Amino acid sequence: MNFKHLYYFWMIARTGGVIRAGQRLHVTPQTLSGQIKLLEERLGCQLLERNGRNVQLTDAGRVAAGYAEEIFLLGSQLEGALKQRAGTHATAVFKVGIADSIPKSIAYRFLEPAITDGAAIRIVCREGGLPALLADLAIHRLDLVLSDAPLPADATMQAVSHSLGRSSLAIFGAACLYANRKTSFPECLDGMPMLMPANGSALRRKLDDWISRTGVRPRIVGEFDDWALMMAFGREGKGVFAAPAMLETRLLQEQAVRPIGHIADVFEEFYAISIERQSSHPSVNRIADAARAEQFECSGQPVN
């Protein structure tokens, strides 16, 4: 394959038109069209189709554009890494996927070592469900995934789960929910509205087990994939919710919710998942080393 032709196609896909791509590349539209035709002949499929004055990607074109994005981004990273090794200043890109179930302040705490050691780095963060993030990690669209669960045992990809630490849980709620409670924790949760992580998540399984063991019967009024959305409902007094105990001070200051009680024997764990081929990425190593040095663990003792 002629990668110059692929680069021309990639620029057309990014700019949305042959004329705009030609202006950026300082190449005539006729030349670009001829190069794309050669690429299509080489690949045996049509990549672009005209839509008035513009062009749009065919199904095959969308597949090719995704691979082209990875190829040229990886080339840019290669150039940056070699320049940095040679002693010149270059900005490296560090692409991180953050599972929806991870509180944002905890994600920042883990990522901070990658951006505060003086390295020239640009961090790109994406949020989403763990399966989608792992799929992007497998094709190198991400360098790292932060999750509250390790790599699934049935995963076919070759990856490494770096343990970053854990925190015990606490049940938090707005004052309107706990002000008149007459029983102690956890019995006070009987009949109380509760917001829960979605079924199938690591934290949901642990909470379901704890509720079963204690025999309490909260009234589940909401289930959420996204931790921040669950937090918003909790702040408005729609239900109590479980969160890492280490966030107690921050939740009190920013969300006006207080702990109703601590669950000292249930922990939420945190992991950084990376492809084996990329486990030598300096930012991945800095994050893992910082977590080990800090021995991050909270057992009911909140931190700022």
C-alpha positions as CSV (number, residue, x, y, z in Angstrom):
1,M,0.0,0.0,0.0
2,N,1.2,3.5,-0.8
3,F,1.0,5.4,2.5
4,K,1.1,8.7,0.8
5,H,-2.2,7.8,-0.9
6,L,-3.5,6.7,2.5
7,Y,-2.5,10.0,4.0
8,Y,-4.3,12.0,1.3
9,F,-7.4,9.9,1.9
10,W,-7.1,10.5,5.7
11,M,-6.9,14.3,5.1
12,I,-10.0,14.2,2.9
13,A,-11.8,12.3,5.6
14,R,-10.8,14.8,8.3
15,T,-11.6,17.9,6.3
16,G,-14.7,16.6,4.6
17,G,-13.8,17.5,1.1
18,V,-11.2,17.2,-1.7
19,I,-10.9,21.0,-2.1
20,R,-10.3,21.6,1.6
21,A,-7.8,18.8,1.8
22,G,-6.0,20.1,-1.3
23,Q,-5.7,23.5,0.2
24,R,-4.2,22.1,3.4
25,L,-1.8,19.8,1.5
26,H,-1.1,22.3,-1.3
27,V,-2.1,19.7,-3.8
28,T,-4.6,20.2,-6.6
29,P,-8.0,18.5,-6.3
30,Q,-7.3,16.6,-9.6
31,T,-4.1,15.2,-8.1
32,L,-5.9,14.1,-4.9
33,S,-8.7,12.5,-6.8
34,G,-6.2,10.5,-8.9
35,Q,-4.3,9.4,-5.9
36,I,-7.5,8.2,-4.1
37,K,-8.5,6.3,-7.2
38,L,-5.2,4.4,-7.1
39,L,-5.7,3.7,-3.4
40,E,-9.2,2.3,-4.1
41,E,-7.9,0.1,-6.8
42,R,-5.2,-1.2,-4.5
43,L,-7.7,-2.0,-1.8
44,G,-10.4,-3.2,-4.1
45,C,-13.3,-1.1,-2.7
46,Q,-14.7,2.4,-2.9
47,L,-13.8,4.7,0.0
48,L,-15.5,7.9,-1.0
49,E,-18.7,8.9,-2.7
50,R,-19.8,12.4,-3.9
51,N,-22.5,14.3,-2.0
52,G,-23.0,17.5,-4.0
53,R,-19.8,19.5,-3.7
54,N,-18.6,17.4,-0.8
55,V,-17.6,13.8,-0.4
56,Q,-18.7,11.3,2.2
57,L,-17.2,8.1,3.5
58,T,-18.6,4.8,2.4
59,D,-18.8,1.9,4.9
60,A,-15.4,0.7,3.8
61,G,-14.1,4.3,3.9
62,R,-15.1,4.6,7.6
63,V,-13.2,1.5,8.4
64,A,-10.2,2.7,6.5
65,A,-10.4,6.1,8.1
66,G,-10.3,4.6,11.6
67,Y,-7.2,2.6,10.8
68,A,-5.5,5.6,9.1
69,E,-6.2,7.6,12.2
70,E,-4.3,5.1,14.3
71,I,-1.5,4.7,11.8
72,F,-0.7,8.4,11.6
73,L,-1.3,9.1,15.3
74,L,1.2,6.3,16.1
75,G,3.6,7.9,13.6
76,S,3.3,11.2,15.4
77,Q,3.9,9.5,18.7
78,L,7.0,7.8,17.3
79,E,8.4,11.1,16.1
80,G,7.7,12.7,19.5
81,A,9.3,9.9,21.4
82,L,12.5,10.0,19.2
83,K,12.7,13.8,19.5
84,Q,12.4,13.5,23.3
85,R,15.0,10.8,23.4
86,A,17.3,13.1,21.4
87,G,16.9,15.8,24.0
88,T,14.6,18.1,22.0
89,H,11.3,19.2,23.4
90,A,8.2,17.4,22.1
91,T,4.7,16.9,23.4
92,A,3.8,13.3,23.8
93,V,0.1,12.3,23.7
94,F,-1.2,10.1,26.5
95,K,-4.7,8.7,25.7
96,V,-6.7,7.5,28.8
97,G,-10.1,5.8,29.0
98,I,-11.9,6.4,32.3
99,A,-14.8,4.0,33.2
100,D,-18.0,5.8,34.0
101,S,-18.0,4.1,37.4
102,I,-14.8,5.9,38.5
103,P,-15.3,9.2,40.5
104,K,-13.7,12.0,38.6
105,S,-11.6,13.2,41.6
106,I,-10.2,9.7,42.1
107,A,-9.4,9.5,38.4
108,Y,-7.5,12.8,38.7
109,R,-5.6,11.6,41.7
110,F,-4.3,8.6,39.8
111,L,-3.5,10.6,36.6
112,E,-1.8,13.5,38.3
113,P,1.7,11.8,38.4
114,A,1.7,11.6,34.6
115,I,1.3,15.3,34.2
116,T,3.2,16.9,37.1
117,D,6.7,15.5,36.7
118,G,7.8,18.1,34.2
119,A,7.3,15.9,31.1
120,A,6.0,17.5,27.9
121,I,2.7,15.6,27.7
122,R,-0.8,16.2,26.4
123,I,-3.3,14.0,28.1
124,V,-6.5,13.0,26.2
125,C,-9.3,11.6,28.4
126,R,-12.3,9.7,27.3
127,E,-15.2,8.3,29.4
128,G,-17.4,5.3,28.7
129,G,-18.3,1.8,29.6
130,L,-15.5,-0.6,30.3
131,P,-16.2,-3.0,27.3
132,A,-16.1,-0.1,24.8
133,L,-12.9,1.3,26.4
134,L,-11.2,-2.1,26.4
135,A,-12.1,-2.5,22.7
136,D,-10.4,0.9,22.0
137,L,-7.4,-0.2,24.1
138,A,-7.1,-3.4,22.1
139,I,-6.7,-1.5,18.8
140,H,-4.4,1.1,20.4
141,R,-6.8,4.0,20.4
142,L,-6.1,4.2,24.1
143,D,-2.8,3.8,26.1
144,L,-4.5,3.1,29.4
145,V,-7.9,2.4,30.9
146,L,-8.8,3.3,34.5
147,S,-11.4,0.9,36.0
148,D,-12.9,-0.4,39.2
149,A,-12.4,-3.9,38.0
150,P,-9.4,-5.8,36.5
151,L,-9.3,-7.2,33.0
152,P,-12.1,-9.7,32.6
153,A,-11.0,-13.3,32.8
154,D,-12.6,-14.1,29.5
155,A,-11.0,-11.2,27.6
156,T,-9.1,-12.3,24.5
157,M,-6.8,-9.3,24.4
158,Q,-3.3,-9.5,25.9
159,A,-3.2,-6.8,28.6
160,V,-1.9,-6.1,32.1
161,S,-4.1,-5.0,35.1
162,H,-2.0,-2.7,37.4
163,S,-3.6,-2.5,40.9
164,L,-3.7,1.1,42.0
165,G,-5.3,0.7,45.4
166,R,-8.7,0.5,47.1
167,S,-11.0,2.3,49.5
168,S,-13.7,1.1,51.8
169,L,-17.2,2.3,51.2
170,A,-19.6,4.6,53.0
171,I,-23.3,5.4,52.4
172,F,-23.9,9.1,51.8
173,G,-27.1,11.1,51.6
174,A,-28.6,14.5,51.8
175,A,-29.8,15.8,55.2
176,C,-33.5,15.4,54.3
177,L,-33.0,11.6,54.1
178,Y,-31.2,11.0,57.4
179,A,-32.2,13.9,59.7
180,N,-35.0,12.0,61.4
181,R,-33.6,8.5,61.5
182,K,-34.4,6.6,64.6
183,T,-32.3,3.5,64.2
184,S,-28.6,3.0,63.9
185,F,-26.6,2.1,60.7
186,P,-27.2,-0.1,58.7
187,E,-30.8,-0.8,60.0
188,C,-31.7,2.8,59.2
189,L,-31.5,1.9,55.5
190,D,-34.7,-0.1,55.8
191,G,-37.2,1.5,53.4
192,M,-34.9,4.3,52.6
193,P,-34.6,5.3,48.9
194,M,-31.3,4.2,47.5
195,L,-29.4,4.9,44.2
196,M,-27.3,2.0,42.9
197,P,-24.7,1.3,40.3
198,A,-26.0,-0.6,37.2
199,N,-26.5,-4.3,37.3
200,G,-23.3,-6.2,36.3
201,S,-20.8,-3.7,37.6
202,A,-18.2,-4.7,40.1
203,L,-19.5,-2.3,42.8
204,R,-23.1,-3.4,42.3
205,R,-22.2,-7.0,43.0
206,K,-20.4,-6.1,46.2
207,L,-23.3,-3.9,47.4
208,D,-25.9,-6.6,46.6
209,D,-23.8,-9.1,48.6
210,W,-23.5,-6.7,51.6
211,I,-27.2,-5.9,51.6
212,S,-28.0,-9.6,51.5
213,R,-25.6,-10.3,54.4
214,T,-26.9,-7.5,56.6
215,G,-30.5,-8.2,55.9
216,V,-31.4,-4.5,55.3
217,R,-34.1,-3.7,52.7
218,P,-33.5,-0.3,51.1
219,R,-35.9,0.9,48.4
220,I,-33.9,1.0,45.2
221,V,-35.2,4.0,43.2
222,G,-32.5,4.3,40.6
223,E,-29.7,2.5,38.8
224,F,-26.8,4.2,37.0
225,D,-23.9,3.4,34.7
226,D,-22.5,6.9,35.2
227,W,-21.2,7.7,38.7
228,A,-21.5,11.5,38.2
229,L,-25.2,11.2,37.2
230,M,-25.9,9.1,40.3
231,M,-24.1,11.8,42.3
232,A,-26.4,14.5,40.9
233,F,-29.5,12.6,41.9
234,G,-28.0,12.0,45.4
235,R,-27.2,15.7,45.8
236,E,-30.8,16.5,45.2
237,G,-32.0,14.1,47.9
238,K,-33.5,11.5,45.6
239,G,-31.7,8.6,47.4
240,V,-28.7,7.6,49.4
241,F,-25.7,6.1,47.6
242,A,-22.5,4.2,48.1
243,A,-19.1,6.0,47.4
244,P,-15.5,5.5,48.4
245,A,-15.0,6.6,52.0
246,M,-11.9,8.6,50.9
247,L,-14.2,11.1,49.3
248,E,-16.0,12.1,52.5
249,T,-14.5,15.5,52.9
250,R,-14.9,16.4,49.2
251,L,-18.5,15.2,49.0
252,L,-19.3,17.3,52.1
253,Q,-17.7,20.4,50.7
254,E,-18.9,20.1,47.1
255,Q,-22.1,18.1,47.1
256,A,-23.5,18.9,50.6
257,V,-24.0,15.2,51.4
258,R,-22.8,13.4,54.6
259,P,-21.9,9.9,55.4
260,I,-24.7,7.9,57.1
261,G,-22.4,5.0,57.9
262,H,-19.2,3.3,56.8
263,I,-19.0,-0.2,55.3
264,A,-15.5,-1.1,56.6
265,D,-15.4,-4.7,55.1
266,V,-16.4,-3.8,51.5
267,F,-13.8,-2.2,49.3
268,E,-13.9,-0.5,45.9
269,E,-10.7,-1.4,44.0
270,F,-9.1,0.6,41.2
271,Y,-7.0,-0.6,38.3
272,A,-5.0,0.7,35.4
273,I,-5.2,-1.6,32.4
274,S,-2.7,-1.4,29.6
275,I,-1.7,-3.4,26.5
276,E,1.4,-5.5,27.2
277,R,3.1,-4.0,24.2
278,Q,2.5,-0.6,25.6
279,S,3.2,-1.3,29.3
280,S,6.5,0.5,28.9
281,H,4.7,3.7,28.2
282,P,6.4,6.2,30.6
283,S,3.1,7.6,31.8
284,V,1.7,4.2,32.6
285,N,4.8,3.4,34.6
286,R,4.6,6.7,36.5
287,I,1.0,6.2,37.5
288,A,1.7,2.6,38.7
289,D,4.9,3.6,40.5
290,A,3.1,6.5,42.3
291,A,0.3,4.3,43.4
292,R,2.7,1.7,44.8
293,A,4.7,4.4,46.6
294,E,1.6,5.9,48.2
295,Q,0.2,2.5,49.1
296,F,-3.2,4.0,48.4
297,E,-5.7,2.4,50.7
298,C,-8.5,3.9,52.7
299,S,-10.4,1.9,55.3
300,G,-12.9,4.4,56.5
301,Q,-10.5,7.2,57.1
302,P,-11.5,10.1,54.8
303,V,-8.8,12.2,53.1
304,N,-9.0,15.6,51.4
